[in-house]
């Protein structure tokens, strides 16, 4: 499951991730309790294979500091309970 904020255009997000929507569903979820954890990370920082070791370490630190803004490069990591509120797009 890949999560993103509803402020982002899902078509642009899917395109940026390189997904094909022909065999995926798009769901709107609701977090069920306040013990859930959400993290917003900048995916553009994950492309660091051409960097030397210390450059990768610095990039990893920046990633785990969290995303500064919510856009098509922002991924959401989630731990906790949720329920499906709505099926926005069903493609199976």
N, C-alpha and C positions, 0 to 999 in steps of 0.2 A: 504494500500500500504506500502510495506517495501522497503527501499532504502539502497543501498550499493555502494561503490566506484567500478568502473570497474577494478581497480587494483587487486581486490579480486576474487578468483576462485568462481564463483557462486554456483557450486555444493557443495563445502565445506561450503560456507556460509549458504545455504539452509539446509544442514545436521545439522550444528551447531544450527540453529534456530528451528530445529525439524519440518520443513515443508515437505509436500509431493508435489512434482512437478506435480503430475498427474492431478491436477485441478487448476493450476495456470499458469499465463502468465508471461513471463520475457520480460520487455520492457527497451529500452534505451531511456532516456529522455534528453531534453535540457532545461535548466533554461532560461526563457524568459526575465527577467529584473534584473537589479542590486539591486532592492529593496527586492529581495528574501532573505530568511534567511536559512542558512544551519548550523546544529550543528552535530558534530561527538562525540558520546558518547561511552564509554566502557561498553558494556552490561554485562560483567562479574561482574561489580560492583552492578548490580541490584539484584543479589542473596544474599540478606543480612537478610533474615527472621530469621536466628538463632542468630543474633546480638541483643544486648540490645539497648535501645533507642539511647543513645549517639553514639554508634557504627554505627547505621543506619544513624544518622545525618551526621557523618563524611564521611560515604560512599557516601551519597547523594551529599555532597559538592565536593568530588573527581569526581563523575560522571559529575556534571555540570561544572567542570573545563575543560572538554573536553578530548577526547581520545588523547593519546600521539603518537599513531601510527595507521595506517590503516590496520586492519587485519579482520579475521572472527568474532571477538568479537566487531567490531565497527558497531554501527548502525548510520544511518543518519536520522536526523529529518529535515523536510523541510517545509517551509512556503513560498508560493508564486505561481507564474504562471509557467507552463511548457508546453511543447508539446512533444508528442511521436515522436521520431526520427526513431525508428526501433523496430519491434517485433522480439526479439531474439529467443523466444520459445513460442509456442502457444499450450496450452493443454486443451482447452475446447471443 
